[in-house]
Amino acid sequence: MPPKSNTDSGHRLTWRWFLGEVFGVVRQFGNAAIWAFVTCFLIYEVAHAFQSFAGRVSIADLVFTIAAHVNLTIAASLALSGLTTALWVNEYRRHRNTRRRLTQRTTDLEKRIDSQRESSLLTPEGLTREGDQ
């Protein structure tokens, strides 16, 4: 079995960097891409409805079909945005709890290092007080 060369490691690092860049771009432009996709899909569905009703006299059928397609798209969009909102609320709550935990830890470590030291007077949320600015 031939010995492994540094090119194998470099190759893995290149793929790792590449995937990191791809996911970074997706994270940065994902919201705009979703809105663009939903808008294009709505335009496609309206155009498809107009084409399928070409030559028909009944406007009511056209209106109901367009409304059904739009309602489905809006329902999917709201479901996704609700999921996004729930994930954001969860992340915000976890971050706030982490700040509280680390603020207490910082205060305890400050007193352990120098028992004469006054606390940094951080609020329980990890923020500075108004007079510190």
Secondary structure per residue as TSV (DSSP state, phi and psi in degrees):
chain	resnum	aa	ss	phi	psi
A	1	M	-	360.0	126.0
A	2	P	-	-71.1	149.4
A	3	P	-	-67.7	149.2
A	4	K	-	-72.8	140.6
A	5	S	-	-102.0	170.8
A	6	N	H	-70.6	-17.3
A	7	T	H	-67.8	-31.2
A	8	D	H	-62.3	-46.1
A	9	S	H	-64.1	-42.4
A	10	G	H	-65.1	-35.7
A	11	H	H	-64.8	-42.9
A	12	R	H	-64.8	-40.0
A	13	L	H	-66.5	-35.4
A	14	T	H	-64.2	-44.8
A	15	W	H	-64.7	-39.0
A	16	R	H	-63.7	-42.4
A	17	W	H	-63.7	-45.0
A	18	F	H	-61.0	-47.0
A	19	L	H	-65.4	-36.1
A	20	G	H	-61.8	-41.3
A	21	E	H	-65.8	-42.4
A	22	V	H	-62.5	-48.2
A	23	F	H	-67.3	-31.0
A	24	G	H	-63.9	-42.3
A	25	V	H	-66.8	-41.2
A	26	V	H	-61.7	-42.9
A	27	R	H	-64.7	-38.9
A	28	Q	H	-73.0	-41.2
A	29	F	H	-111.6	9.7
A	30	G	H	-61.9	-42.9
A	31	N	H	-61.5	-46.8
A	32	A	H	-64.9	-37.7
A	33	A	H	-65.9	-39.2
A	34	I	H	-64.0	-45.2
A	35	W	H	-63.2	-41.2
A	36	A	H	-63.5	-42.3
A	37	F	H	-63.1	-45.7
A	38	V	H	-63.4	-41.8
A	39	T	H	-63.3	-46.5
A	40	C	H	-61.9	-39.7
A	41	F	H	-64.6	-41.5
A	42	L	H	-61.8	-44.3
A	43	I	H	-61.8	-43.0
A	44	Y	H	-60.9	-45.4
A	45	E	H	-65.3	-40.5
A	46	V	H	-65.0	-43.6
A	47	A	H	-63.2	-40.5
A	48	H	H	-63.9	-40.7
A	49	A	H	-65.0	-42.4
A	50	F	H	-62.4	-40.9
A	51	Q	H	-67.0	-39.1
A	52	S	H	-71.7	-24.9
A	53	F	T	-100.8	11.2
A	54	A	T	-62.3	128.3
A	55	G	T	90.8	-9.1
A	56	R	-	-85.2	153.9
A	57	V	-	-91.0	-31.6
A	58	S	-	-75.7	115.9
A	59	I	H	-80.9	-27.6
A	60	A	H	-61.9	-41.6
A	61	D	H	-60.6	-42.6
A	62	L	H	-62.1	-45.8
A	63	V	H	-63.3	-44.2
A	64	F	H	-65.9	-38.3
A	65	T	H	-67.1	-44.9
A	66	I	H	-62.2	-43.6
A	67	A	H	-61.6	-39.4
A	68	A	H	-65.0	-43.3
A	69	H	H	-66.5	-41.3
A	70	V	H	-66.9	-40.8
A	71	N	H	-62.0	-41.0
A	72	L	H	-62.6	-44.2
A	73	T	H	-65.7	-42.7
A	74	I	H	-66.6	-39.5
A	75	A	H	-62.8	-42.4
A	76	A	H	-64.8	-40.8
A	77	S	H	-64.4	-43.5
A	78	L	H	-66.9	-35.7
A	79	A	H	-63.1	-43.6
A	80	L	H	-67.0	-41.2
A	81	S	H	-69.1	-33.4
A	82	G	H	-65.0	-40.0
A	83	L	H	-63.3	-42.9
A	84	T	H	-62.4	-43.2
A	85	T	H	-63.8	-42.3
A	86	A	H	-62.9	-41.0
A	87	L	H	-65.0	-39.1
A	88	W	H	-65.2	-44.2
A	89	V	H	-61.4	-42.3
A	90	N	H	-62.9	-44.7
A	91	E	H	-64.7	-39.5
A	92	Y	H	-63.4	-44.1
A	93	R	H	-62.7	-44.0
A	94	R	H	-64.9	-39.3
A	95	H	H	-65.1	-42.0
A	96	R	H	-62.4	-43.3
A	97	N	H	-64.2	-38.5
A	98	T	H	-64.8	-42.1
A	99	R	H	-60.2	-43.3
A	100	R	H	-62.6	-45.0
A	101	R	H	-63.1	-44.7
A	102	L	H	-73.3	-28.9
A	103	T	H	-63.8	-45.0
A	104	Q	H	-63.6	-40.5
A	105	R	H	-63.9	-42.2
A	106	T	H	-62.0	-43.9
A	107	T	H	-61.7	-44.1
A	108	D	H	-63.6	-42.3
A	109	L	H	-66.8	-37.9
A	110	E	H	-60.7	-43.4
A	111	K	H	-71.7	-31.1
A	112	R	H	-69.3	-40.5
A	113	I	H	-70.1	-45.7
A	114	D	-	-138.4	101.3
A	115	S	T	-67.8	-20.9
A	116	Q	T	-81.5	-14.7
A	117	R	S	-69.8	138.3
A	118	E	-	-76.9	155.2
A	119	S	-	-66.2	161.9
A	120	S	-	-73.7	-1.6
A	121	L	-	58.5	36.9
A	122	L	-	-73.5	147.7
A	123	T	-	-71.5	165.0
A	124	P	T	-59.3	-21.3
A	125	E	T	-84.7	-2.4
A	126	G	S	88.8	14.1
A	127	L	-	-102.8	158.6
A	128	T	-	-81.5	159.9
A	129	R	-	-83.0	164.4
A	130	E	G	-59.2	-38.1
A	131	G	G	-70.5	-14.6
A	132	D	G	-78.9	-12.5
A	133	Q	-	-86.4	360.0
